[in-house]
Amino acid sequence: IGTSNNPLWKASLDVLSTFPLSSVDSKSGIIITDWYSSEKKPSERFKITVLILSKEITSSAVQVKIHKQYIKNSRWINANLNNEKNLAIERKIIQRAVEFRSKAS
């Protein structure tokens, strides 16, 4: 994938910059955040995985998966999220990548 001139990679890191990162692998194009909770809902936590598949700025070049868990009886339980949240982050990354590309040219 390469990262030095890949606007999708830069955009993904930018969009996820407010989250704690657990793994960043530029060779495979994977970014994984650590689990995080909001102060408003400490009984829920989220983790985001971003996979960059191409240097092309298209919707098929980036995949986002949000993992959600909630606490029940002192254990974290996996929960399903609707795909809209994944798509919203993908759109944000693509939009930011377009901005980065237009600044570079």
Buried (B, 14 or more C-beta within 10 A) or exposed (E): BEBEEBBBBBBBBBBBEEBEEEEBEBEEBBBBBEBEBEEEEEEBBBBBBBBBEEBEBEEEBBBBBBBBBBEEEEEEEEEEEEEEBBEEBBEBBBEBBBBBBEEEE
